[in-house]
Amino acid sequence: MTGIELKEETIFTWGAPPLKFGAGASDEIGFEMSGYGVKRVLIITDPGVSALGIPQRIADTLSRYDISSEIFDGVHVEPTDDSMNKAVEYARVQGEWDGFVAVGGGSAIDTAKAINLLTSHPGELMDYINKPIGAAKAPPGQLKPLIAVPTTAGTGSESTAMCVLDILSMKVKTGISHWRLRPTLAVVDPLLTMTLGPEVSAASGMDIVCHAVESYTARYYTTFDRKKPEERVTYCGSNPVSDLWCEKSMTLIAQSFRGSVRDGSLEDRSNMMMAATFAGMGFGNSGVHIPHANAYPIAGMVKDYRPAGYPQDEPMVPHGQSVSLTAPEAFRFSFESAPERHLRAAELMDPRADRHSTPSEQLPSVLVSLMRDIDIPNGIGGVGYTESDVPDLVPGTMKQARLLATCPKTPTEDDIAGILTRSIENW
């Protein structure tokens, strides 16, 4: 209309689901779901959460509003294409569902997003998985109501429009990203996290840290080329709205992360649940970059590592650990592209810390101090990798084109190899 041809992006998008937050909020899910006119709901969870009785309590709240439900407790911790396909098949065989409730960590919520997508519309996982691994098709229409109920303070999946999974045949993590996947409502009840052990609290909390810091230091939205409306992706780069949520998330992390791992008071748990949701509102729109891109092959190519506090039946690197292991070195790499962002993040994450005399070391030193305090493994060597594994890890990172494009300093294969090599140990 103005006659001006715009070359650079001038538009950012931001979205988040409605939120109900507070102790006891999960007891009101029946009331909330009744507002969507549903009659039959599938509750999606994992065996550990199911054993605590939380899904059954939610089923009881649904029944009080004449909503029938079934509990599917077959979610795999750190979902795979195989586990998601089995969950989708279960939901399809059991008939038509009017809505879904996801109860658990990111694994349960992400599995529920896949179930909702693939029972609402035809197709298979690979049709919707991000390029270059999948076809990255857009869901052709609306999905059914999905209420997300996190039981860990970490992924922020209750706020985001993506789900993450391992592709077993490729030994790599990837995901599906589209705004239609975003839950209809997030119900965040800090009481549901009170039984978390310190190891899970530490790992999931580092996911919050990386979400907030990566989003805050992501490439600014105006530096991208102009896109057509149909090409504009969920991850649009850091922007004024996402920045606000990330800053608040980092402030809450500084106040309560160490305490939530050490003592686990309701106040600290509440703050970390809020930090997770706020970080989800940040990175779910602006995006994450190198630490998450590295995390996918680190988790996907795990050898023998079995983390304390998690199921011991198979090797795994919890997502919150995998994203943190190369974060200090990744932020050293990206510092020069946005110095003021990195310095501000360091200040917010630990306002009382002694400032490192070298500016580029301030954020890495804050992260290393935190990780040491909460017993995160010391680099990728702490989960079983050596320098000889780096050439095998690099291709998995480079497949994460959507994430790497969000980094303010685009890395080459050699850059990623260097970051991984220097992350064998972090201290």
For each residue, the residues with C-beta under 8 A, 3 or more apart:
1:
2:
3:
4:
5:
6: 10 226
7: 225 226
8: 222 223 224 225 226
9: 12 221 222 223 224 225 226 227 236 237
10: 6 222 226
11: 221 232
12: 9 221 236 237 239 240 241 285
13: 179 232 234 236 285
14: 239 241 242 285
15: 161 179 182 284 285
16: 19 159 182 280 281 284 285
17: 148 158 159 182 183 184 185 186
18: 184 185 186
19: 16 159 185 186 188 277
20: 25 28 32 185 186 187 188
21: 25 188 189 273 274 277
22: 25 188 189 190
23: 189 190 191 266 270
24: 27 28 189 191
25: 20 21 22 28 187 188 189
26: 29 54 57 58 61 149 187 189 191 192
27: 24 57 61
28: 20 24 25 31 32 61 187
29: 26 32 33 58 61 62 101 147 149 187
30: 33 34 58 60 61 62 63 64 65 67
31: 28 34 35 61 65
32: 20 28 29 35 147 185 187
33: 29 30 36 38 41 62 65 67 99 101 145 147
34: 30 31 37 38 65 66 67
35: 31 32
36: 33 98 99 145 184
37: 34 98
38: 33 34 41 67 98 99 144 145
39: 66 67 68 98
40: 67 68 69 95 96 97 98 99
41: 33 38 62 67 68 69 70 97 98 99 100 101
42: 69 70 72 91 94 97 99 100 101 115
43: 55 58 59 69 70 71 72 100 101 103
44: 72 75 87 100 101 102 103 104 108 111 112 115
45: 49 50 54 55 71 72 73 75 102 103 104 108
46: 49 50 73 74 75 76 77 104 105 107 108
47: 50 51 73 74 75
48: 51 52 77 311
49: 45 46 52 54 55 73 103 104 108 151
50: 45 46 47 53 54 55 56 71 73
51: 47 48
52: 48 49 195
53: 50 56 57
54: 26 45 49 50 57 58 103 149 151 192
55: 43 45 49 50 58 59 71 73 103
56: 50 53 59 60 71
57: 26 27 53 54 60 61
58: 26 29 30 43 54 55 61 62 69 101 103 149
59: 43 55 56 62 63 69 71
60: 30 56 57 63 64
61: 26 27 28 29 30 31 57 58 64 65
62: 29 30 33 41 58 59 65 67 68 69 101
63: 30 59 60 66 67 68 69
64: 30 60 61
65: 30 31 33 34 61 62
66: 34 39 63
67: 30 33 34 38 39 40 41 62 63
68: 39 40 41 62 63
69: 40 41 42 43 58 59 62 63 101
70: 41 42 43 94
71: 43 45 50 55 56 59
72: 42 43 44 45 75 87 90 91
73: 45 46 47 49 50 55
74: 46 47 83 86 87 90
75: 44 45 46 47 72 79 83 87 104 107 108 111
76: 46 79 80 83 107 111
77: 46 48 105 107 310 311 316
78: 107 166 299 316 318 319
79: 75 76 83 84 107 110 111 114 163 164 165 166
80: 76 83 84 165 166 167 168
81: 84 85 125 126 165 166 167 168 169
82: 85 86 168
83: 74 75 76 79 80 86 87 111 165
84: 79 80 81 87 88 111 114 115 125 165
85: 81 82 88 89 124 125
86: 74 82 83 89 90
87: 44 72 74 75 83 84 90 91 111 114 115
88: 84 85 91 92 114 115 118 119 125
89: 85 86 92 93
90: 72 74 86 87 93 94
91: 42 72 87 88 94 97 115 119
92: 88 89 118 119
93: 89 90
94: 42 70 90 91 97
95: 40
96: 40
97: 40 41 42 91 94 100 119 144
98: 36 37 38 39 40 41 144 145
99: 33 36 38 40 41 42 144 145 146 147
100: 41 42 43 44 97 112 115 116 144 145 146 147
101: 29 33 41 42 43 44 58 62 69 112 146 147 149
102: 44 45 108 109 111 112 113 146 147 148 149 183
103: 43 44 45 49 54 55 58 108 149 151
104: 44 45 46 49 75 107 108 109 149 150 151 152
105: 46 77 108 109 150 151 152 154 155 157 204
106: 109 110 150 152 154 155 156 157 164 207 319
107: 46 75 76 77 78 79 104 110 111
108: 44 45 46 49 75 102 103 104 105 111 112 151
109: 102 104 105 106 112 113 148 150 155 157 158 163 183
110: 79 106 107 113 114 155 157 162 163 164 165 175
111: 44 75 76 79 83 84 87 102 107 108 114 115 163
112: 44 100 101 102 108 109 115 116 146 148
113: 102 109 110 116 117 146 157 162 163 176 181 183
114: 79 84 87 88 110 111 117 118 125 163 165 176
115: 42 44 84 87 88 91 100 111 112 118 119
116: 100 112 113 119 120 143 144 146 181
117: 113 114 120 121 128 139 143 176 180 181
118: 88 92 114 115 121 123 124 125
119: 88 91 92 97 115 116 144
120: 116 117 139 141 142 143 144
121: 117 118 139 140 141 143
122:
123: 118 127 128 137
124: 85 118 127
125: 81 84 85 88 114 118 128 129 134 165 176
126: 81 129 133 134 135
127: 123 124 134 135 137
128: 117 123 125 134 135 136 137 139 176 178
129: 125 126 133 134 135 136 167 174 175 176
130: 133 134 136 174 175 176 177 402
131: 134 135 136 401 402
132: 399 401
133: 126 129 130 167 170 172 174 399
134: 125 126 127 128 129 130 131 174 176
135: 126 127 128 129 131
136: 128 129 130 131
137: 123 127 128
138: 178 180
139: 117 120 121 128 143 178 180 181
140: 121
141: 120 121 180
142: 120 180
143: 116 117 120 121 139 146 180 181
144: 38 97 98 99 100 116 119 120
145: 33 36 38 98 99 100 184 185
146: 99 100 101 102 112 113 116 143 183 184 185
147: 29 32 33 99 100 101 102 183 184 185 186 187
148: 17 102 109 112 157 158 183 185 186 187
149: 26 29 54 58 101 102 103 104 158 187 188 189 192
150: 104 105 106 109 153 154 155 157 158 186 188 192 273 276 277
151: 49 54 103 104 105 108 192 193 196
152: 104 105 106 155 193 196 200 201 204 276
153: 150 193 196 201 204 205 208 260 269 272 273 275 276
154: 105 106 150 203 204 205 207 208 276 319 320
155: 105 106 109 110 150 152 160 204 207 276 280 319
156: 106 159 160 207 208 211 276 277 278 279 280 281 283 284
157: 105 106 109 110 113 148 150 160 163 280
158: 17 109 148 149 150 183 186 187 188 277 280
159: 16 17 19 156 182 183 186 277 280 281 284
160: 155 156 157 181 182 280 283 284
161: 15 177 178 179 180 181 182 234 284
162: 110 113 175 176 177 178 181 234 284
163: 79 109 110 111 113 114 157 175 176 181
164: 79 106 110 173 174 175 319
165: 79 80 81 83 84 110 114 125 173 174 175
166: 78 79 80 81 171 172 173 299 300
167: 80 81 129 133 170 171 172 173 174 300
168: 80 81 82 171
169: 81
170: 133 167 300 396
171: 166 167 168 297 300 301 396
172: 133 166 167 296 297 300 301 396 399
173: 164 165 166 167 295 296 297 299 300 396
174: 129 130 133 134 164 165 167 296 399 400
175: 110 129 130 162 163 164 165
176: 113 114 117 125 128 129 130 134 162 163 181
177: 130 161 162 181 233 234 235 402
178: 128 138 139 161 162 181 234
179: 13 15 161 182 234
180: 117 138 139 141 142 143 161
181: 113 116 117 139 143 160 161 162 163 176 177 178
182: 15 16 17 159 160 161 179 284
183: 17 102 109 113 146 147 148 158 159 186
184: 17 18 36 145 146 147
185: 17 18 19 20 32 145 146 147 148
186: 17 18 19 20 147 148 150 158 159 183 277
187: 20 25 26 28 29 32 147 148 149 158
188: 19 20 21 22 25 149 150 158 273 274 277
189: 21 22 23 24 25 26 149 192
190: 22 23 193 194 266 269 270 273
191: 23 24 26 194 266
192: 26 54 149 150 151 189
193: 151 152 153 190 196 201 269 272 273
194: 190 191 264 266 269
195: 52
196: 151 152 153 193 200 201 204 264
197: 200 201 309
198: 201 202 261 262 264 309 374 375
199: 202 203 307 308 309 310 375
200: 152 196 197 203 204 309 310 318
201: 152 153 193 196 197 198 204 205 260 261 264 272
202: 198 199 205 206 261 320 374 375 376
203: 154 199 200 206 207 307 309 318 319 320 321 376
204: 105 152 153 154 155 196 200 201 207 208 276 318 320
205: 153 154 201 202 208 209 253 257 260 261 272 320 374
206: 202 203 209 210 320 321 323 324 371 374 376
207: 106 154 155 156 203 204 210 211 276 319 320 323 324
208: 153 154 156 204 205 211 212 249 253 257 272 275 276 279
209: 205 206 212 213 250 253 257 324 327 349 367 370
210: 206 207 213 214 288 291 292 320 323 324 327
211: 156 207 208 214 215 246 249 276 279 280 282 283 288
212: 208 209 215 216 246 249 250 253 275 278 279 282 283 345
213: 209 210 216 217 246 250 327 331 345 349 363 367
214: 210 211 217 218 283 287 288 289 290 291 292 406
215: 211 212 218 238 242 246 279 282 283 286 287 288
216: 212 213 238 243 246 247 250 282 341 344 345
217: 213 214 238 289 331 334 338 341 342 345 408
218: 214 215 235 237 238 283 286 287 288 289 406 407 408
219: 223 224 237 238 289 337 405 406 407 408
220: 223 237 238 239 338 408
221: 9 11 12 224 236 237 238 239 286
222: 8 9 10 237
223: 8 9 219 220 237 408
224: 8 9 219 221 227 236 237
225: 7 8 9
226: 6 7 8 9 10
227: 9 224 231 232 233
228: 231 232
229: 232
230:
231: 227 228
232: 11 13 227 228 229 236
233: 177 227 236 402
234: 13 161 162 177 178 179 284 285 287
235: 177 218 285 286 287 288 402 403 406
236: 9 12 13 221 224 232 233 239 285 286 287
237: 9 12 218 219 220 221 222 223 224 286 287 406
238: 215 216 217 218 219 220 221 242 243 286 287 341
239: 12 14 220 221 236 242 243 285 286
240: 12 243 244
241: 12 14 244 245 285
242: 14 215 238 239 245 246 281 282 283 285 286
243: 216 238 239 240 246 247 282 286
244: 240 241 247 248
245: 241 242 248 249 278 279 281 282
246: 211 212 213 215 216 242 243 249 250 278 279 282 283 286
247: 216 243 244 250 251 344 348
248: 244 245 251 252 275 278
249: 208 211 212 245 246 252 253 274 275 276 278 279 282
250: 209 212 213 216 246 247 253 254 275 345 348 349
251: 247 248 254 255 348
252: 248 249 255 256 271 272 274 275 278
253: 205 208 209 212 249 250 256 257 272 275 349
254: 250 251 257 348 349 350 351
255: 251 252 259 268 271
256: 252 253 259 260 267 268 269 271 272 275
257: 205 208 209 253 254 260 261 268 272 275 370 374
258: 261 262 370 373 374
259: 255 256 262 263 264 265 268
260: 153 201 205 256 257 263 264 265 268 269 271 272
261: 198 201 202 205 257 258 264 374
262: 198 258 259
263: 259 260 268
264: 194 196 198 201 259 260 261 268 269
265: 259 260 268 269
266: 23 190 191 194 269 270
267: 256 270 271
268: 255 256 257 259 260 263 264 265 271 272
269: 153 190 193 194 256 260 264 265 266 272 273
270: 23 190 266 267 273 274
271: 252 255 256 260 267 268 274 275
272: 153 193 201 205 208 252 253 256 257 260 268 269 275 276
273: 21 150 153 188 190 193 269 270 276 277
274: 21 188 249 252 270 271 277 278
275: 153 208 212 248 249 250 252 253 256 257 271 272 278 279
276: 150 152 153 154 155 156 204 207 208 211 249 272 273 279 280
277: 19 21 150 156 158 159 186 188 273 274 280 281
278: 156 212 245 246 248 249 252 274 275 281 282
279: 156 208 211 212 215 245 246 249 275 276 282 283
280: 16 155 156 157 158 159 160 211 276 277 283 284
281: 16 156 159 242 245 277 278 284 285
282: 211 212 215 216 242 243 245 246 249 278 279 285 286
283: 156 160 211 212 214 215 218 242 246 279 280 286 287 288
284: 15 16 156 159 160 161 162 182 234 280 281
285: 12 13 14 15 16 234 235 236 239 241 242 281 282
286: 215 218 221 235 236 237 238 239 242 243 246 282 283 406
287: 214 215 218 234 235 236 237 238 283 402 403 406
288: 210 211 214 215 218 235 283 291 292 293 403 406
289: 214 217 218 219 292 293 330 334 403 404 406 407 408
290: 214 293 294 326 330 333 334 397 403 404 407 411 416 419
291: 210 214 288 294 295 323 324 326 327 330
292: 210 214 288 289 295 296 323 400 403
293: 288 289 290 296 397 400 403 404 416
294: 290 291 297 298 322 323 325 326 330 393 397 416 419 420 423
295: 173 291 292 298 299 319 322 323 325 326
296: 172 173 174 292 293 299 300 322 396 397 399 400
297: 171 172 173 294 300 301 392 393 394 395 396 397
298: 294 295 301 302 317 322 325 326 380 383 385 393
299: 78 166 173 295 296 302 316 317 318 319 322
300: 166 167 170 171 172 173 296 297 396
301: 171 172 297 298 389 392 393 396
302: 298 299 305 315 316 317 383 384
303: 315 384 385
304: 315 384
305: 302 315 316 317 383 384
306: 310 312 314 315 316
307: 199 203 310 316 317 318 321 383
308: 199
309: 197 198 199 200 203
310: 77 199 200 306 307 316 318
311: 48 77 314 316
312: 306
313:
314: 306 311
315: 302 303 304 305 306
316: 77 78 299 302 305 306 307 310 311
317: 298 299 302 305 307 321 322 383
318: 78 200 203 204 299 307 310 321 322
319: 78 106 154 155 164 203 207 295 299 322 323
320: 154 202 203 204 205 206 207 210 323 324
321: 203 206 307 317 318 324 325 376 377 383
322: 294 295 296 298 299 317 318 319 325 383
323: 206 207 210 291 292 294 295 319 320 327
324: 206 207 209 210 291 320 321 327 367 371 376
325: 294 295 298 321 322 376 377 379 380 382 383 423 426
326: 290 291 294 295 298 329 330 379 380 419 420 423
327: 209 210 213 291 323 324 330 331 367
328: 331 332 363 364 365 367 368 423 426
329: 326 332 333 364 419 422 423 426
330: 289 290 291 294 326 327 333 334 419
331: 213 217 327 328 334 335 342 363 364 367
332: 328 329 335 360 361 364
333: 290 329 330 409 411 415 418 419
334: 217 289 290 330 331 337 338 342 407 408 409
335: 331 332 338 339 342 359 360 363
336: 339 360 409
337: 219 334 407 408 409
338: 217 220 334 335 341 342 408
339: 335 336 342 343 359 360
340: 343 344
341: 216 217 238 338 344 345
342: 217 331 334 335 338 339 345 346 359 360 362 363
343: 339 340 346 347 359 362 363
344: 216 247 340 341 347 348
345: 212 213 216 217 250 341 342 348 349 363
346: 342 343 349 350 353 355 362 363 365 366
347: 343 344 350 351
348: 247 250 251 254 344 345 351
349: 209 213 250 253 254 345 346 363 366 367 370
350: 254 346 347 353 366 369 370
351: 254 347 348
352:
353: 346 350 365 366 369
354:
355: 346 362
356: 359 361 362 365
357: 361
358: 361 362
359: 335 339 342 343 356 362
360: 332 335 336 339 342 364
361: 332 356 357 358 364 365
362: 342 343 346 355 356 358 359 365 366
363: 213 328 331 335 342 343 345 346 349 366 367
364: 328 329 331 332 360 361 367 368
365: 328 346 353 356 361 362 368 369
366: 346 349 350 353 362 363 369 370
367: 209 213 324 327 328 331 349 363 364 370 371
368: 328 364 365 371 372 426 427
369: 350 353 365 366 372 373
370: 209 257 258 349 350 366 367 373 374
371: 206 324 367 368 374 376 426
372: 368 369 375 376 378 427
373: 258 369 370
374: 198 202 205 206 257 258 261 370 371
375: 198 199 202 372
376: 202 203 206 321 324 325 371 372 382
377: 321 325 381 382 383
378: 372 381 382 425 426 427
379: 325 326 382 423 424 425 426
380: 298 325 326 383 385 389 393 420 423 424
381: 377 378 384 385 386 424 425
382: 325 376 377 378 379 425
383: 298 302 305 307 317 321 322 325 377 380
384: 302 303 304 305 381
385: 298 303 380 381 389 390 393 424
386: 381 389 424
387: 390 421 424
388: 391
389: 301 380 385 386 392 393
390: 385 387 393 394 417 420 421
391: 388 394 417
392: 297 301 389 395 396
393: 294 297 298 301 380 385 389 390 396 397 420
394: 297 390 391 397 398 413 416 417 420
395: 297 392 398 399
396: 170 171 172 173 296 297 300 301 392 393 399 400
397: 290 293 294 296 297 393 394 400 404 416 420
398: 394 395 401 404 413 416
399: 132 133 172 174 296 395 396
400: 174 292 293 296 396 397 403 404
401: 131 132 398 404 405
402: 130 131 177 233 235 287 405 406
403: 235 287 288 289 290 292 293 400 406 407
404: 289 290 293 397 398 400 401 407 410 411
405: 219 401 402 410
406: 214 218 219 235 237 286 287 288 289 402 403
407: 218 219 289 290 334 337 403 404 410 411
408: 217 218 219 220 223 289 334 337 338
409: 333 334 336 337
410: 404 405 407
411: 290 333 404 407 415 416 419
412: 415 416
413: 394 398 416 417
414: 417 418
415: 333 411 412 418 419
416: 290 293 294 394 397 398 411 412 413 419 420
417: 390 391 394 413 414 420 421
418: 333 414 415 421 422
419: 290 294 326 329 330 333 411 415 416 422 423
420: 294 326 380 390 393 394 397 416 417 423 424
421: 387 390 417 418 424
422: 329 418 419
423: 294 325 326 328 329 379 380 419 420 426
424: 379 380 381 385 386 387 420 421
425: 378 379 381 382
426: 325 328 329 368 371 378 379 423
427: 368 372 378
